[in-house]
Amino acid sequence: SCMQHRLVVRDASSLQILQLYTCLDQIQYIEWSSDSLFILCAMYKRGVVQVWSLEQPDWHCKIDEGSAGLVASCWSPDGRHILNTTEFHLRITVWSLCTKSVSYIKYPKACQQGVAFTKDGRYMAVAERRDCKDFISIFVCNNWQLLRHFDTETQDLFGIEWAPNGCVLAAWDTCLEYKVLLYSLDGRLLSSYRAYEWPLGVKSIAWSPSSQFLAIGSFDEKVRILNHVTWKKITELDHPATISNKKTIVYKEVEKSPTVDRERLSFPPTRALASSLFSTQSKYDISQVPVSLQYIKPVADRANPKVGVGMLAFSADNCFLATKNDNIPNAVWIWDIRKLKLSVVLEQLCTIQYFQWDPCQPRLAVCTGSSRVYLWSPAGCIVVQVPGEGDFQIMSLSWHSSGDSMLLLSKDHFCVCYLEREEV
């Protein structure tokens, strides 16, 4: 974690402070290397990146981009190279920590996701813009040599993402033009998909962990799933405001009054007792279908309307897909991919801020900007109240790679939630 210009490294299991580093300026971005031996600290205002070593606390590295400025910084998959994007996206500079050599990649495009690495770390794809045309360059990461360079059939390329197996690269156009393009590693166009022509198009995409499915969330409030054999649509998932299928389970969050044992009452009340007396609690009830969800009509004359499927994610075992339709901001939709049908809807009291799957099992964690975290699995779902003083509003969360713990983030604080595993 970082506080202004200080970087604090803690033990994940005990939260004890292991190292404390002081940077040159206020830290705006931090990122671990893939082997967790180095930490990158980016200070965009100053145009400087500092790198710290956990094995050798006295060693450090400073990268100054000078007048070129700095707008983004990240690690390469090997954890020994740093990619810095200069202001106005003039170039990407690749710095080597081992040889101190520098490589340059020209004309990177300023888009939502312009750099993508394959999961095995062997290749990197970069979206480029040259002479008012979109291109994609594929580099070999061990020597940063150009492998392929080709133009794309896009009006304004918005993002690129590799399939988990590293064989197919998905590229999608701006929301004004519905187009998803699928390229092979050697730059061949495998397929092009367009669901409709004139309305707003693609809003989000997600690959399944097995690379068998590509889910496309659109502004028309639907998710379309393509298969990896023909790259054709196999199903279309709607997000209606009324759930009428009796096979769909709807969990509705309801507030409940706190229960306090009268024998524990005292005056003045203890701090823990006062917290339990005045904090609102909630639980899940199973609603009887049909159920009408809260639907918000978007404002048509404003930019970036709250409409369409803006968030989607596959579970680690490929069995479930979680989605959020921005028109219905308080609901999470969980689809059974084996049956290609809606399985569960979680109806929350507040707007969904973020959700993420457990990396080891089908278990979904949801946060809504309140002091509670919500967990769903095929066995059911629960509400967990985060203990603590004050108003801890959870805006984001992140699972540990083992699935044993979870990091909960508010604007100014964080806490770690530890989960007990069932013994087999």
TORZA-780285 format. One record per residue (C-alpha): residue in one letter; x, y, z. Coordinates in steps of 0.05 Angstrom, whole numbers. Each point is the difference from the previous one (the first is absolute). Last residue first. Example, Ala and Ser with C-alpha at 12.3 -4.5 7.8 and 13.67 -1.06 7.14 Angstrom:
// TORZA-780285
<r=S u=273 v=-21 w=143>
<r=A u=-27 v=-69 w=13>
***
This chain:
// TORZA-780285
<r=V u=-238 v=-649 w=55>
<r=E u=10 v=57 w=48>
<r=E u=-43 v=60 w=-15>
<r=R u=43 v=62 w=-12>
<r=E u=-6 v=59 w=48>
<r=L u=-2 v=68 w=-32>
<r=Y u=43 v=59 w=19>
<r=C u=-24 v=71 w=-16>
<r=V u=55 v=51 w=-6>
<r=C u=-13 v=74 w=13>
<r=F u=12 v=63 w=-39>
<r=H u=-7 v=74 w=13>
<r=D u=-6 v=68 w=-35>
<r=K u=-48 v=-9 w=-59>
<r=S u=-23 v=-69 w=22>
<r=L u=34 v=-66 w=-17>
<r=L u=-13 v=-71 w=21>
<r=L u=56 v=-51 w=-11>
<r=M u=-21 v=-73 w=1>
<r=S u=27 v=-62 w=32>
<r=D u=5 v=-76 w=-9>
<r=G u=-12 v=0 w=-76>
<r=S u=73 v=-19 w=-11>
<r=S u=12 v=56 w=-50>
<r=H u=-26 v=50 w=51>
<r=W u=-66 v=31 w=-22>
<r=S u=-8 v=74 w=-14>
<r=L u=-54 v=49 w=21>
<r=S u=-27 v=68 w=-19>
<r=M u=-43 v=58 w=27>
<r=I u=-10 v=-27 w=71>
<r=Q u=-27 v=58 w=42>
<r=F u=29 v=-4 w=71>
<r=D u=-43 v=50 w=40>
<r=G u=30 v=7 w=69>
<r=E u=28 v=-54 w=45>
<r=G u=11 v=-71 w=-23>
<r=P u=-31 v=-67 w=-14>
<r=V u=-16 v=-16 w=-73>
<r=Q u=-71 v=-28 w=-3>
<r=V u=-3 v=-63 w=-42>
<r=V u=-63 v=-15 w=-40>
<r=I u=-9 v=-72 w=-23>
<r=C u=-16 v=-39 w=-63>
<r=G u=-20 v=-71 w=-18>
<r=A u=32 v=-68 w=-14>
<r=P u=14 v=18 w=-73>
<r=S u=45 v=56 w=28>
<r=W u=-15 v=73 w=16>
<r=L u=37 v=47 w=47>
<r=Y u=-22 v=71 w=18>
<r=V u=45 v=51 w=34>
<r=R u=-28 v=52 w=48>
<r=S u=23 v=69 w=21>
<r=S u=-38 v=31 w=-59>
<r=G u=27 v=21 w=-68>
<r=T u=-35 v=-59 w=-34>
<r=C u=50 v=-57 w=3>
<r=V u=-6 v=-70 w=-30>
<r=A u=41 v=-64 w=10>
<r=L u=-15 v=-60 w=-44>
<r=R u=19 v=-72 w=16>
<r=P u=9 v=-53 w=-53>
<r=Q u=68 v=-26 w=23>
<r=C u=75 v=17 w=-4>
<r=P u=5 v=71 w=-27>
<r=D u=-60 v=24 w=42>
<r=W u=-42 v=41 w=-48>
<r=Q u=-3 v=76 w=2>
<r=F u=-54 v=53 w=8>
<r=Y u=1 v=76 w=0>
<r=Q u=-41 v=62 w=16>
<r=I u=-71 v=-30 w=-2>
<r=T u=-49 v=55 w=18>
<r=C u=-34 v=-7 w=68>
<r=L u=-55 v=-43 w=31>
<r=Q u=22 v=-62 w=-39>
<r=E u=-39 v=-48 w=-44>
<r=L u=43 v=-62 w=-14>
<r=V u=-27 v=-38 w=-60>
<r=V u=13 v=-75 w=-7>
<r=S u=0 v=-54 w=-54>
<r=L u=-12 v=34 w=-67>
<r=K u=9 v=-51 w=-56>
<r=L u=56 v=-23 w=-46>
<r=K u=-7 v=-70 w=30>
<r=R u=75 v=-12 w=12>
<r=I u=11 v=76 w=3>
<r=D u=-45 v=8 w=61>
<r=W u=-12 v=75 w=3>
<r=I u=7 v=46 w=60>
<r=W u=-32 v=68 w=-5>
<r=V u=20 v=54 w=50>
<r=A u=-53 v=53 w=16>
<r=N u=0 v=70 w=30>
<r=P u=20 v=38 w=-64>
<r=I u=-58 v=-23 w=-44>
<r=N u=13 v=45 w=-60>
<r=D u=75 v=-14 w=10>
<r=N u=-11 v=-74 w=-14>
<r=K u=48 v=-40 w=43>
<r=T u=26 v=-69 w=-18>
<r=A u=27 v=-63 w=33>
<r=L u=15 v=-61 w=-43>
<r=F u=2 v=-70 w=30>
<r=C u=29 v=-69 w=-17>
<r=N u=68 v=19 w=-28>
<r=D u=35 v=-28 w=62>
<r=A u=33 v=67 w=17>
<r=S u=-66 v=38 w=-4>
<r=F u=-12 v=44 w=-61>
<r=A u=-6 v=76 w=6>
<r=L u=-46 v=56 w=-25>
<r=M u=-7 v=75 w=12>
<r=G u=-28 v=55 w=-44>
<r=V u=-62 v=-34 w=-28>
<r=G u=-42 v=56 w=-28>
<r=V u=-22 v=69 w=22>
<r=K u=27 v=53 w=46>
<r=P u=11 v=51 w=-55>
<r=N u=71 v=21 w=-17>
<r=A u=-17 v=69 w=-26>
<r=R u=-66 v=33 w=17>
<r=D u=-62 v=13 w=-43>
<r=A u=-33 v=-68 w=9>
<r=V u=-3 v=-2 w=76>
<r=P u=-5 v=-74 w=16>
<r=K u=-65 v=-31 w=27>
<r=I u=15 v=-34 w=66>
<r=Y u=-31 v=-68 w=14>
<r=Q u=-8 v=-26 w=71>
<r=L u=-16 v=-74 w=-7>
<r=S u=-70 v=-29 w=-5>
<r=V u=-5 v=-72 w=26>
<r=P u=-46 v=-54 w=-29>
<r=V u=21 v=-40 w=39>
<r=Q u=0 v=-8 w=75>
<r=S u=59 v=33 w=33>
<r=I u=52 v=-38 w=41>
<r=D u=22 v=44 w=58>
<r=Y u=72 v=22 w=12>
<r=K u=24 v=36 w=62>
<r=S u=14 v=71 w=23>
<r=Q u=27 v=38 w=59>
<r=T u=-5 v=74 w=18>
<r=S u=52 v=25 w=49>
<r=F u=-27 v=37 w=61>
<r=L u=-3 v=-54 w=53>
<r=S u=59 v=-41 w=-26>
<r=S u=47 v=60 w=2>
<r=A u=-25 v=21 w=68>
<r=L u=13 v=-71 w=26>
<r=A u=71 v=0 w=-27>
<r=R u=15 v=68 w=31>
<r=T u=-29 v=-19 w=67>
<r=P u=-66 v=30 w=21>
<r=P u=-2 v=55 w=53>
<r=F u=-42 v=-30 w=28>
<r=S u=-5 v=-74 w=-7>
<r=L u=-38 v=-50 w=-42>
<r=R u=32 v=-69 w=-2>
<r=E u=-59 v=-33 w=37>
<r=R u=-47 v=29 w=-52>
<r=D u=34 v=-41 w=-56>
<r=V u=1 v=43 w=-62>
<r=T u=-35 v=-15 w=-66>
<r=P u=12 v=49 w=-56>
<r=S u=-61 v=18 w=-43>
<r=K u=0 v=-33 w=-68>
<r=E u=12 v=28 w=-69>
<r=V u=-18 v=-41 w=-61>
<r=E u=44 v=-27 w=-56>
<r=K u=-40 v=-39 w=-51>
<r=Y u=24 v=-67 w=-26>
<r=V u=-37 v=-19 w=-64>
<r=I u=5 v=-74 w=-20>
<r=T u=-17 v=-13 w=-73>
<r=K u=-38 v=-64 w=-15>
<r=K u=-66 v=37 w=7>
<r=N u=16 v=43 w=-61>
<r=S u=-35 v=67 w=8>
<r=I u=56 v=49 w=16>
<r=T u=-23 v=70 w=-19>
<r=A u=48 v=55 w=-20>
<r=P u=26 v=-43 w=-57>
<r=H u=75 v=-15 w=-8>
<r=D u=5 v=-43 w=-63>
<r=L u=53 v=-52 w=-15>
<r=E u=12 v=-18 w=-73>
<r=T u=26 v=-68 w=-20>
<r=I u=47 v=-38 w=-46>
<r=K u=26 v=59 w=-40>
<r=K u=51 v=-20 w=-52>
<r=W u=76 v=-4 w=9>
<r=T u=-3 v=-67 w=-37>
<r=V u=40 v=-42 w=50>
<r=H u=13 v=48 w=57>
<r=N u=-73 v=14 w=16>
<r=L u=-30 v=70 w=5>
<r=I u=-44 v=24 w=58>
<r=R u=-45 v=61 w=-7>
<r=V u=-18 v=40 w=62>
<r=K u=-60 v=47 w=-5>
<r=E u=-19 v=68 w=28>
<r=D u=0 v=34 w=-69>
<r=F u=65 v=35 w=19>
<r=S u=37 v=-65 w=-9>
<r=G u=38 v=-51 w=42>
<r=I u=40 v=-50 w=-42>
<r=A u=17 v=-68 w=30>
<r=L u=55 v=-40 w=-35>
<r=F u=-3 v=-74 w=12>
<r=Q u=47 v=-60 w=-7>
<r=S u=62 v=36 w=26>
<r=S u=-1 v=-48 w=61>
<r=P u=2 v=60 w=48>
<r=S u=-61 v=31 w=-36>
<r=W u=17 v=64 w=-36>
<r=A u=-34 v=65 w=19>
<r=I u=-27 v=60 w=-39>
<r=S u=-29 v=68 w=18>
<r=K u=-40 v=57 w=-32>
<r=V u=-8 v=-21 w=-72>
<r=G u=-50 v=37 w=-44>
<r=L u=-41 v=64 w=3>
<r=P u=-56 v=-3 w=-52>
<r=W u=10 v=-3 w=-76>
<r=E u=25 v=-69 w=-23>
<r=Y u=-20 v=-62 w=38>
<r=A u=34 v=-63 w=27>
<r=R u=67 v=8 w=-36>
<r=Y u=53 v=-53 w=3>
<r=S u=64 v=-7 w=-41>
<r=S u=38 v=-65 w=-5>
<r=L u=69 v=-31 w=-6>
<r=L u=37 v=61 w=-25>
<r=R u=72 v=-23 w=-9>
<r=G u=52 v=37 w=41>
<r=D u=49 v=-57 w=14>
<r=L u=-27 v=-10 w=70>
<r=S u=-71 v=-7 w=-26>
<r=Y u=-48 v=58 w=-3>
<r=L u=-73 v=8 w=24>
<r=L u=-37 v=65 w=-17>
<r=V u=-60 v=27 w=39>
<r=K u=-41 v=55 w=-34>
<r=Y u=-58 v=43 w=22>
<r=E u=19 v=71 w=-22>
<r=L u=-17 v=59 w=45>
<r=C u=24 v=-38 w=61>
<r=T u=71 v=2 w=-27>
<r=D u=27 v=-63 w=-32>
<r=W u=21 v=-66 w=29>
<r=A u=62 v=-42 w=-4>
<r=A u=4 v=-73 w=23>
<r=L u=67 v=-36 w=-6>
<r=V u=0 v=-75 w=-9>
<r=C u=53 v=-53 w=17>
<r=G u=24 v=23 w=68>
<r=N u=-37 v=-55 w=39>
<r=P u=-32 v=53 w=45>
<r=A u=-29 v=36 w=-61>
<r=W u=36 v=65 w=-12>
<r=E u=-33 v=68 w=8>
<r=I u=-2 v=63 w=-42>
<r=G u=-36 v=66 w=9>
<r=F u=-35 v=60 w=-32>
<r=L u=22 v=0 w=-73>
<r=D u=-31 v=60 w=-35>
<r=Q u=-29 v=-15 w=-69>
<r=T u=23 v=-72 w=1>
<r=E u=22 v=-50 w=-54>
<r=T u=68 v=-10 w=32>
<r=D u=69 v=11 w=-30>
<r=F u=57 v=-49 w=9>
<r=H u=68 v=-6 w=33>
<r=R u=28 v=-67 w=21>
<r=L u=61 v=-26 w=39>
<r=L u=34 v=65 w=20>
<r=Q u=59 v=-14 w=46>
<r=W u=-6 v=16 w=74>
<r=N u=55 v=-52 w=18>
<r=N u=-36 v=-46 w=50>
<r=C u=-68 v=33 w=-11>
<r=V u=-10 v=-18 w=-73>
<r=F u=-41 v=58 w=-29>
<r=I u=-67 v=3 w=-36>
<r=S u=-19 v=66 w=-33>
<r=I u=-73 v=20 w=-12>
<r=F u=-21 v=56 w=-47>
<r=D u=-54 v=53 w=-4>
<r=K u=0 v=54 w=-54>
<r=C u=2 v=76 w=4>
<r=D u=72 v=1 w=-27>
<r=R u=23 v=-46 w=55>
<r=R u=-38 v=-22 w=63>
<r=E u=26 v=-60 w=38>
<r=A u=-28 v=-55 w=45>
<r=V u=55 v=-41 w=32>
<r=A u=1 v=-76 w=6>
<r=M u=51 v=-34 w=45>
<r=Y u=25 v=-71 w=-5>
<r=R u=34 v=-53 w=44>
<r=G u=-30 v=17 w=67>
<r=D u=-37 v=-66 w=8>
<r=K u=-66 v=37 w=9>
<r=T u=11 v=40 w=-64>
<r=F u=13 v=74 w=11>
<r=A u=-46 v=58 w=-20>
<r=V u=14 v=74 w=-12>
<r=G u=-52 v=49 w=-27>
<r=Q u=-57 v=-11 w=48>
<r=Q u=-45 v=61 w=6>
<r=C u=32 v=38 w=-56>
<r=A u=58 v=48 w=-12>
<r=K u=36 v=-35 w=-57>
<r=P u=73 v=-17 w=1>
<r=Y u=37 v=35 w=-57>
<r=K u=72 v=-22 w=13>
<r=I u=29 v=-57 w=41>
<r=Y u=68 v=17 w=29>
<r=S u=53 v=-45 w=33>
<r=V u=47 v=18 w=57>
<r=S u=58 v=-41 w=29>
<r=K u=17 v=-1 w=74>
<r=T u=22 v=-73 w=-9>
<r=C u=-38 v=-30 w=59>
<r=L u=-52 v=53 w=17>
<r=S u=-20 v=7 w=-73>
<r=W u=-40 v=62 w=-19>
<r=V u=-53 v=-3 w=-56>
<r=T u=-23 v=70 w=-22>
<r=I u=-68 v=5 w=-32>
<r=R u=-8 v=58 w=-48>
<r=L u=-35 v=65 w=-17>
<r=H u=-61 v=-18 w=42>
<r=F u=-15 v=75 w=12>
<r=E u=44 v=-7 w=62>
<r=T u=47 v=-59 w=3>
<r=T u=-19 v=-73 w=11>
<r=N u=49 v=-37 w=45>
<r=L u=11 v=-75 w=-6>
<r=I u=44 v=-30 w=54>
<r=H u=43 v=-63 w=-10>
<r=R u=24 v=-51 w=50>
<r=G u=-66 v=-30 w=25>
<r=D u=-3 v=-52 w=-55>
<r=P u=-72 v=19 w=-17>
<r=S u=18 v=73 w=-16>
<r=W u=-14 v=49 w=55>
<r=C u=-43 v=63 w=-7>
<r=S u=2 v=75 w=-7>
<r=A u=-49 v=52 w=-26>
<r=V u=-5 v=75 w=-13>
<r=L u=73 v=22 w=4>
<r=G u=36 v=63 w=-26>
<r=A u=44 v=7 w=-61>
<r=S u=36 v=58 w=35>
<r=G u=37 v=-48 w=46>
<r=E u=-19 v=-74 w=-2>
<r=D u=37 v=-12 w=66>
<r=I u=10 v=-72 w=21>
<r=K u=26 v=-10 w=71>
<r=C u=24 v=-68 w=27>
<r=H u=9 v=-24 w=70>
<r=W u=47 v=-45 w=40>
<r=D u=5 v=11 w=75>
<r=P u=-60 v=-45 w=14>
<r=Q u=33 v=-60 w=-36>
<r=E u=-48 v=-59 w=-1>
<r=L u=-62 v=45 w=-2>
<r=S u=26 v=43 w=-57>
<r=W u=-28 v=69 w=-16>
<r=V u=-13 v=33 w=-67>
<r=Q u=-12 v=75 w=-9>
<r=V u=-35 v=29 w=-61>
<r=V u=4 v=75 w=-16>
<r=G u=-40 v=47 w=-44>
<r=R u=-9 v=49 w=58>
<r=K u=-76 v=3 w=-6>
<r=Y u=-3 v=-74 w=-19>
<r=M u=34 v=-26 w=63>
<r=A u=3 v=-75 w=-12>
<r=C u=22 v=-50 w=54>
<r=L u=21 v=-69 w=-25>
<r=I u=12 v=-55 w=50>
<r=F u=51 v=-56 w=-7>
<r=L u=7 v=-71 w=24>
<r=S u=-73 v=-20 w=-7>
<r=D u=16 v=-49 w=-57>
<r=S u=-48 v=34 w=-50>
<r=S u=24 v=69 w=21>
<r=W u=-46 v=37 w=47>
<r=E u=-35 v=64 w=-21>
<r=I u=-9 v=70 w=31>
<r=Y u=-33 v=62 w=-29>
<r=Q u=-7 v=74 w=21>
<r=I u=55 v=5 w=52>
<r=Q u=11 v=71 w=26>
<r=D u=72 v=21 w=-11>
<r=L u=72 v=-23 w=7>
<r=C u=-17 v=-67 w=32>
<r=T u=10 v=-25 w=71>
<r=Y u=0 v=-75 w=12>
<r=L u=-24 v=-40 w=60>
<r=Q u=10 v=-75 w=3>
<r=L u=-29 v=-59 w=38>
<r=I u=-59 v=33 w=36>
<r=Q u=-43 v=-54 w=33>
<r=L u=-66 v=-13 w=-35>
<r=S u=0 v=-71 w=30>
<r=S u=-18 v=-43 w=-61>
<r=A u=17 v=48 w=-57>
<r=D u=65 v=25 w=32>
<r=R u=4 v=74 w=-11>
<r=V u=38 v=46 w=-48>
<r=V u=-11 v=75 w=12>
<r=L u=18 v=51 w=-54>
<r=R u=6 v=72 w=23>
<r=H u=-9 v=62 w=-45>
<r=Q u=-74 v=12 w=14>
<r=M u=-20 v=-63 w=38>
<r=C u=11 v=-63 w=-41>
<r=S u=-22 v=-72 w=9>
***
